[in-house]
Amino acid sequence: MPNQDYEKLLSRIDTYQPDVLLTLESDIKWEEKLKPIEEKYPYTVKLPQDNLYGMHLYSKLELEDVQIHHFVKEHIPSIEAYLRIDKQHKIKIFALHPKPPSPTEAKTSTNRDAELLLVAKRVKELNEPVLVFGDLNDVAWSKSTLLFRKISGLLDPRIGRGRFSTFHAQHKLLRWPLDHLFHSEDFSLNKIQVLPEIGSDHFPIYAKLELNTKAETQQEGHESSSEEKEVADDKIEKAFQKARSFYFKLNSN
């Protein structure tokens, strides 16, 4: 949100011409500066906020059945929708930005993990192409991300290809892959790359996926064990207990 290098992002959009674009930590100023791209991106979901959890979704493809969720915290939104590819095909998408565990954000990873696992369980119930993407505030090899992959059954296209670290853009010697894209077995990956900086502390990341009927036979998704499912349910329940406790304290005061 503190980034004001609007032209750099506009330049990347013009160069790479993505079909779908997600911005994070975007406020009303960013919404105004990105207004010119709406001629090419007529389908939008705009959630400007000044608390570092605003997000904007821009699409050349029609968006259907758009839902705005606040899975764990009222001030932290996520987006669920369908991308209409053509008359026969559509893709379920989830755009996420859960709160990270840090001294300035949250003392523990409880809420972040709960949001990821709630989405993972929703994805597992679907029998259609799915994409989950955003700043998940977690590295690709953590127990939380692995559990998300196991519960959802989604694939990480970076595996076997590289780390694709996106944070911190200003620290050359210490960078982590915090921005993620996961996909169902219906897709094959054509390209993935970290793009040049845009003034943010995160690099933008670009991926080109192909909806491919043969992809499912060429790659294997993840299956979660009963123990892993119990761990996921426990993490979700702890987050809701924490939220209920906070609500009770507010009412008590």
N, C-alpha and C positions, 0 to 999 in steps of 0.2 A: 504493500500500500504506500509506503514512503517513496517508492520509485516514481519519478516523473519523466522518465525517458520514453514518452509515448511514441515518438517517431520510430524508435528502434523496434518496438513490437509491430507497429504498422508495416515496417519494412520487411520483417520476417514473414508476416502474413502474406504480403504481396509476392514474396519470393517463393514460398512453399505452397501457397494456395490450399490449405487443408480443407477438407469437407466439413470438419467439426473442430471447433476451437473452444477450449476451456481456459478462462482466466481465474486466478485465485488471489485473494486479498485485494480484490478490486472494489473500489468505492464509487461514489457518484461522479467524481472527476474522471476516473477511467471510463466509466460508462459514456460520458459526454465525448471524450477523446476518441472512443471507438465507434462512435455513431456513423462515421463515413463507411465502415465496412458492411453496414446493414443492407446496403444495396445488393451486395453479393451474398450476404448471410441474412436472409429474411426471417428465419426462424430463430427465436431467441428466448432465453430464460434469464432474467436480470434480477440479481439479488445483491444490490449494493449495500455494503455495511462499512462502518468506520472502526470495526473492532478486529480487523485482520481476518475475518471469516466471510467476507463478501465473495461472491462468485458470479461469473457471467458465462453462459453457454451460448455460442453462436453456431448456426448450422446452415449449410446449403440444402441439406435434406430436411424434409418435413419432420417436425417433432410432434408426436402424438401421446396422449394420455400422460401429460406431464404431472409429476407429483413432487412437491417440496416436503422433505422430511426434516424433522429435528429429532433424530433418533435418541439422543441422550441429553443434550442441552438445548434450551430454547433459542439461544443466540448462535447456534452452529448449524447451518443448513446443509443439506445435501440434495441432489437432484436425481430423480428417477424418471425415465421417459423411454419412448420407443423412437428409433430412427427409421423412417420409412424409406427403404431402398427402391422398391418398385411395388407394383400391385401385389406381387406374390411374397415379397420378402421384407421383413423388418427386424431390427436389432434392439434388444433391451440394453439400456445403458444406465450406469450409476456413476455420478460425479461426486467425489468425496473430498473433504478436508477436515478430518477429525483433529481435536485438540491434542498437542504433543505433551508428553511428560517433560517438564522443565521447571526451573525455579520461578519463572515468570508466568507460566501457563497452568500446569497441573502438577501436583506433587507425585502422582502415580500415573501409570498407563491404563488405569481401569476404564475410563470413559472412551479412550481411543480404541482399546481392544474390543470393548463392547459394541461400538459402532461398526467396526470392521466385521465382527462375527455376526451381528444382526443382518448385515448385507450378505455375508457368506451363506447364511441359512436361507435367505430369500432366493439367492441365486440357485442353490441346490434344488429348490422346488421347481425351477423352470426347465422347460424342455424346448429351448430355443436359443439362438445365438445371443451371447451376452458379452458386454465390455464393461469393465470397472476401471476407472482411472481417476487420478488426482494426486494431491500431495497427501500421502498417508502418514507422514511424520514418523516413519519407521524404515529401517534399512531392509533390504531384500532378504537377508539371511537370518533375520531375528526369529525367535520362537513364535512371536505374534503373527508375523507375515506368513510363516510356514503353516501355522494353524489355520489362518484365513484361506490359504490355498487348499489345504486338506479338506476343510469343511465345504468350501465352495466348489471344489473340483476344477477350478480355473487354472490356466497355464500362464507362466511368466515367460514372455518372449525373450528376455535377456539371458536366460540360462543357456550356457554354452556359447554366448556371443560377447559377453563383457559386462562390466558393472554399470556403465552409463550413469555416472555420478552427476547429480544436478545441484548439489548444495555442499559447500558454500561457494558461490561464484567468485567471491573476492579472496578466497583462501586457496592458493594453488596446491598446497601440500596437505590439505585436510578436506577431503570432499567425500560425500556419501550419496547413495542413490535413494533419495527420499520421495521422488515423484515416480509414480508407478502406472503401469498399464497391465491389466490381466484380461485374458480372453478365453472364451470357451473353445472346445475342440473344433468348432465350425470354421475357424479362421486359420489361414496360413500367413506368416509374416513375410512381407516383401522387403521392408526396410525399417530400421530404428536408429535414431541418432540424437545426440545432444547438440543443440544448435548454439551459435554464438550468443554471448550475453546480451541482455536487453536492459541493463541497469539494475536489475533485481538481484537479490542474494541467491536466487535460484536461476539456473539455466533453463530455457525452454527445452522440452523434449518432443520429438516428432516421430510418429510411427505410421507406416503404411501397411494396412492389413487387407487381405483378400478373403471375402466370404467364399469358401471353397467346399463343395460337397464331398470332395475326396480327403479333406484335411483330417476328418475324424478317424479315418483308417490309417493315417500316417503318424499320429501322435496320440499319446495316452495321458489322460487327465489324472487327477489325484483322488484317492478314496480315503476317507477318514475312518479311524477305528472307533469303537464304542467309547473307549477311554477318552479320545480326543473330543468326541461330541459332548461328553460329560464336562470336560474342561471348558469348552466353549460356553455351555449353558451356565456353568458356575461363574465365569467372567461376566456374562451378561447380567445375571442375577445380582452380583456384587455392585455393578454400576447402578442398577435400579434401586437397590437398597440405599446406596449412597445418595441418590437423587431424592428418595423419599425422606431420608433423614434430614437433608438440607431443607426440604419443603416444610417439614415439621418444625425445625428450628426457626424458620422465618415466621411461621404462623404463631409460634410460642412467644415470639418477641412482639 
